[in-house]
Amino acid sequence: MASLINMVSVSPKILTPTKTRTSSIQTRPNLTPFSVSFTKRRLTIRAAETDTNEVKSEAPDKAPAKDGSSFNQLLGIKGASQESNIWKIRLQLTKPVTWPPLVWGVVCGAAASGNFEWNFENVAKSILCMMMSGPFLTGYTQTLNDWYDREIDAINEPYRPIPSGAISENEVITQIWVLLLGGLTSAGILDIWAGHDFPIVFYLALGGSLLSYIYSAPPLKLKQNGWIGNFALGASYISLPWWAGQALFGTLTPDLGIAIVNDFKSVEGDRALGLQSLPVAFGSETAKWICVGAIDITQLSVAGYLLGAGKPYYALALLALIAPQVFFQFKYFLKDPVKYDVKYQASAQPFL
């Protein structure tokens, strides 16, 4: 149920394809221009050549389509092959690799409610809540983020579906609306199913969807600010699925860094377009230590709280889950956060 989801230097005009007109993009002096063309309503955004003193992309894995992976394409991660099948492209935009933490968050919330029992009805409710949090609302967030990041992706990952023109503007907008409405409808059904007097799951879904929008879309575009954007993304990505699972089976209570990881892979595009992510604002070396510090200090503080509350076994269990995260931070993330971001998240995030 993220936002989730990852422009001040380029200000595109409204892109309205017609039979006789071509779209143009205004650029400010000395900034990288973009070219936009429409062929059968396919939107293509490409970064033009830059002078030697202008920003050049150093994003990895800009391999030709023939070198891409079909498996990566289905998961929506870097190194994906280019695909012509529209349904595979739609799936790629939803980034299925980002769904598991949302699904796991629902499970944790259901357990935290203290009321979950293993029966057919509760399992069915959980599955619908997982669908709402993962494929629908996370898919909505990821597609929305790709749409508003199309100029950045034209620099960092020009082979992605939107900047490459593999999917049309209308198809992207339709997908955003279908996923959003699917998620909100699922939330309403869950409230009715649970017998809620107040539609708490629906309002959690609506709030997360709005947060996702202002994270990615102008004029607020929270991701332009490294601190605010990452707190917003992290809070919605981790907390909202948990709260939905807890509210579905019990009463919602107020008890309650990973988002910074995603900023490293787009640092060149963020810098070129003026977005102040933490790697841009502080530099990659400092930002990567801020990232792991935020993750580890938070968890260690909770372990300390548990120990002080007279729950040493819980504290030890938490420390046992923190240890492999620290190991993978040094093995992958701190070594090269751009090159190893996928390996790090795949290895450490399950423990988180």
C-alpha positions in Angstrom: 0.0 0.0 0.0 2.9 2.2 -0.8 2.7 5.3 -2.2 4.2 2.5 -2.7 6.8 3.7 -4.4 11.2 6.2 -6.6 11.3 18.6 -12.0 12.5 21.5 -11.8 14.9 21.7 -14.6 12.6 20.5 -17.4 9.0 21.7 -17.8 7.1 19.8 -20.5 4.1 21.3 -22.1 0.9 19.3 -22.1 1.5 16.3 -24.4 -1.5 16.1 -26.7 -0.9 14.0 -29.8 -2.7 15.1 -33.0 -2.4 14.3 -36.6 -0.8 17.5 -37.6 1.0 18.8 -34.5 4.1 17.7 -32.8 4.8 18.1 -29.1 7.7 20.1 -27.9 9.4 20.4 -24.6 10.8 23.7 -23.3 14.2 23.5 -21.7 16.1 26.1 -19.7 19.5 27.2 -20.9 22.4 24.8 -20.4 20.2 21.9 -19.3 19.8 18.6 -21.0 17.0 18.8 -23.6 14.6 16.0 -24.3 12.9 15.0 -27.5 9.3 13.8 -27.6 7.6 12.1 -30.5 4.4 10.2 -31.1 3.9 7.3 -33.3 0.5 5.7 -33.1 0.0 7.4 -29.8 3.2 5.9 -28.4 5.0 8.3 -26.1 8.8 8.4 -26.5 11.1 10.5 -24.4 14.8 10.4 -25.1 17.7 12.3 -23.5 19.6 14.2 -26.1 23.4 14.3 -26.4 25.1 16.5 -23.9 28.2 18.6 -24.0 31.3 17.5 -22.1 30.6 19.9 -19.2 26.9 18.8 -18.8 25.6 15.9 -16.7 26.1 12.5 -18.3 24.3 9.4 -17.2 26.4 6.7 -15.5 23.4 4.5 -14.7 24.3 0.8 -15.0 22.7 -1.9 -17.1 21.9 0.2 -20.2 22.2 -2.9 -22.2 20.5 -3.5 -25.6 17.3 -5.4 -25.4 18.9 -8.6 -26.6 21.0 -8.6 -23.5 18.1 -8.1 -21.1 16.4 -10.7 -18.9 12.8 -11.8 -19.4 12.6 -12.8 -15.8 13.8 -9.3 -14.7 11.2 -7.8 -17.1 8.4 -9.7 -15.3 9.6 -8.6 -11.9 10.1 -5.0 -13.0 13.7 -4.6 -12.1 16.9 -3.4 -13.8 18.4 -5.4 -16.7 15.0 -6.2 -18.1 14.5 -7.3 -21.7 12.3 -5.1 -23.9 8.9 -6.6 -24.5 6.2 -6.0 -27.1 3.4 -7.9 -25.3 1.2 -5.2 -23.7 0.3 -7.3 -20.7 3.9 -8.1 -19.8 4.6 -4.4 -20.1 1.7 -3.6 -17.8 3.0 -6.1 -15.3 6.5 -4.7 -15.5 5.2 -1.2 -14.6 3.7 -2.5 -11.4 7.1 -3.9 -10.2 6.0 -7.3 -8.7 9.3 -7.5 -6.9 8.1 -4.8 -4.5 4.9 -6.6 -3.5 6.2 -9.2 -1.0 6.9 -6.7 1.8 3.4 -5.3 1.5 2.0 -8.9 1.7 4.1 -9.7 4.7 3.0 -6.4 6.3 -0.6 -7.6 6.1 0.3 -10.9 7.8 2.2 -9.0 10.6 -0.8 -6.7 11.1 -3.2 -9.6 11.3 -1.0 -11.3 13.8 -0.7 -8.1 15.8 -4.5 -7.8 16.1 -4.5 -10.8 18.4 -7.8 -12.0 16.8 -6.6 -13.9 13.7 -7.7 -17.5 13.6 -6.8 -20.1 10.9 -10.1 -20.6 9.1 -11.3 -20.2 5.6 -13.0 -16.9 6.0 -10.0 -15.2 7.7 -7.6 -16.6 5.1 -9.9 -15.3 2.3 -10.0 -11.8 4.0 -6.2 -11.8 4.3 -5.7 -12.8 0.6 -8.0 -9.9 -0.5 -6.2 -7.5 1.8 -2.9 -8.7 0.3 -4.2 -8.2 -3.2 -5.3 -4.7 -2.3 -1.9 -3.8 -0.7 0.3 -5.5 -3.3 -0.9 -5.8 -6.9 -3.5 -3.0 -6.8 -2.2 -0.2 -4.6 1.5 -0.9 -4.9 1.0 -1.4 -8.6 -0.8 1.9 -8.8 2.0 3.6 -6.9 4.8 2.1 -9.1 3.0 2.9 -12.3 2.2 6.5 -11.2 5.9 7.0 -10.1 7.2 5.7 -13.5 4.8 8.1 -15.3 6.0 11.2 -13.4 9.6 10.0 -13.5 9.6 9.5 -17.3 12.1 12.4 -17.8 14.4 11.0 -15.1 14.1 7.5 -16.6 15.0 8.9 -20.0 18.4 9.6 -18.5 18.9 6.7 -16.2 17.0 3.9 -17.9 15.9 4.9 -21.4 14.9 1.3 -22.2 12.0 1.3 -19.7 8.5 1.0 -21.1 7.4 4.7 -20.8 10.5 6.6 -22.1 11.1 4.0 -24.8 7.5 4.3 -26.1 6.6 0.7 -25.6 3.3 1.7 -24.0 1.2 4.7 -24.9 0.1 7.6 -22.7 -3.5 6.5 -22.7 -2.6 3.0 -21.7 -0.5 4.2 -18.8 -3.2 6.6 -17.5 -5.9 3.8 -17.8 -3.7 1.4 -15.8 -3.2 4.0 -13.1 -7.0 4.4 -12.7 -7.9 0.8 -12.9 -5.4 -0.2 -10.2 -6.4 2.7 -7.9 -10.1 2.0 -8.2 -9.5 -1.8 -7.8 -7.6 -1.1 -4.6 -10.2 1.3 -3.1 -13.0 -1.1 -4.1 -11.2 -4.0 -2.4 -10.8 -1.8 0.8 -14.5 -1.1 0.8 -15.4 -4.7 0.5 -13.1 -5.6 3.4 -14.8 -3.0 5.6 -18.2 -4.5 4.8 -16.9 -8.0 5.3 -15.4 -7.2 8.7 -18.6 -5.4 9.8 -16.9 -2.1 10.5 -19.1 0.8 11.5 -16.3 3.2 10.3 -14.6 2.3 7.0 -11.1 2.3 8.5 -9.5 0.1 5.8 -11.0 2.2 3.0 -9.6 5.4 4.6 -6.2 3.8 5.1 -6.2 2.9 1.4 -7.4 6.3 0.4 -4.8 8.0 2.5 -2.0 5.8 1.2 -3.1 6.5 -2.4 -3.1 10.3 -1.8 0.3 10.1 -0.2 1.6 8.1 -3.2 0.3 10.8 -5.5 1.9 13.7 -3.8 5.1 11.7 -3.4 5.4 11.4 -7.2 3.4 14.2 -8.7 4.0 18.0 -8.9 3.5 20.5 -7.5 4.4 18.9 -4.1 6.4 16.0 -5.4 7.7 15.0 -2.0 10.5 12.9 -3.4 12.2 16.2 -4.4 13.1 16.5 -0.7 15.3 13.6 0.5 14.1 13.6 4.1 10.4 14.2 3.7 10.1 12.0 0.6 11.8 9.0 2.3 9.8 9.3 5.5 6.6 9.5 3.5 7.5 6.5 1.4 8.8 4.4 4.2 5.8 5.2 6.5 3.3 4.3 3.8 5.2 1.3 2.4 5.7 -0.4 5.8 3.0 1.0 8.1 -0.2 1.0 6.0 -0.3 -2.7 5.1 0.3 -3.5 8.7 -2.4 -1.2 9.9 -4.8 -2.6 7.3 -4.2 -6.2 8.4 -4.6 -5.1 12.1 -7.8 -3.1 11.5 -9.3 -5.9 9.5 -9.2 -8.4 12.4 -9.0 -6.1 15.4 -8.7 -2.5 16.6 -6.1 -0.2 15.1 -3.6 1.1 17.6 -0.9 3.8 17.0 2.0 1.4 17.8 4.2 1.2 15.3 15.3 4.1 6.1 14.7 1.4 3.7 13.3 3.9 1.1 16.6 5.7 0.7 18.0 2.6 -1.1 15.9 3.3 -4.1 17.4 6.8 -4.6 20.9 5.6 -5.4 19.9 4.0 -8.8 18.5 7.3 -10.1 21.0 9.7 -8.7 22.2 10.9 -12.1 18.7 11.7 -13.3 17.8 13.3 -10.0 20.8 15.5 -10.1 20.2 16.5 -13.7 16.6 17.4 -13.0 17.2 19.1 -9.7 15.6 16.6 -7.3 17.2 16.8 -3.8 17.3 13.1 -2.9 19.7 12.2 0.0 22.4 10.8 -2.4 22.2 14.1 -4.4 22.1 16.4 -1.3 24.8 14.6 0.7 26.7 12.6 -1.8 26.5 8.8 -2.2 29.1 8.0 0.4 27.4 10.0 3.2 23.9 9.0 2.1 24.6 5.2 2.2 25.7 5.5 5.9 22.6 7.6 6.7 20.5 4.8 5.1 22.0 1.9 7.0 22.2 4.0 10.2 18.4 4.8 10.0 17.6 1.2 9.5 19.9 -0.3 12.2 19.5 2.4 14.9 15.8 2.1 14.7 15.8 -1.7 15.1 18.5 -1.7 17.8 16.4 0.9 19.8 13.5 -1.4 19.7 15.7 -4.3 20.9 16.9 -2.1 23.7 13.3 -1.2 24.6 12.3 -4.9 24.7 15.3 -5.7 26.9 14.4 -2.9 29.3 10.8 -4.1 29.3 11.9 -7.5 30.7 11.5 -9.4 27.4 15.1 -10.6 26.8 14.1 -13.4 24.5 12.2 -11.1 22.2 15.2 -8.7 22.2 17.6 -11.6 21.3 15.2 -12.7 18.6 15.2 -9.2 17.1 19.0 -9.0 17.3 19.2 -12.4 15.5 17.2 -10.7 12.6 19.3 -7.6 12.6 22.6 -9.4 12.3 22.1 -10.7 8.8 20.9 -7.3 7.7 24.1 -5.7 8.8 26.1 -8.5 7.1 24.4 -7.8 3.8 24.8 -4.1 4.2 28.6 -4.5 4.3 28.6 -7.3 1.7 26.5 -5.4 -0.9 25.1 -2.0 -0.1 28.0 -0.2 1.5 30.3 -1.7 -1.2 28.3 -0.3 -4.1 24.7 0.8 -3.5 24.0 1.3 -7.2 25.5 -2.0 -8.5 24.2 -4.2 -5.7 20.9 -2.5 -4.8 18.7 -5.4 -6.0 20.9 -8.0 -4.4 20.9 -6.1 -1.1 17.2 -5.6 -1.0 16.5 -9.3 -1.9 18.9 -10.5 0.7 18.3 -8.1 3.7 14.7 -7.0 3.3 13.2 -10.4 4.3 14.9 -10.1 7.7 13.7 -6.4 8.0 
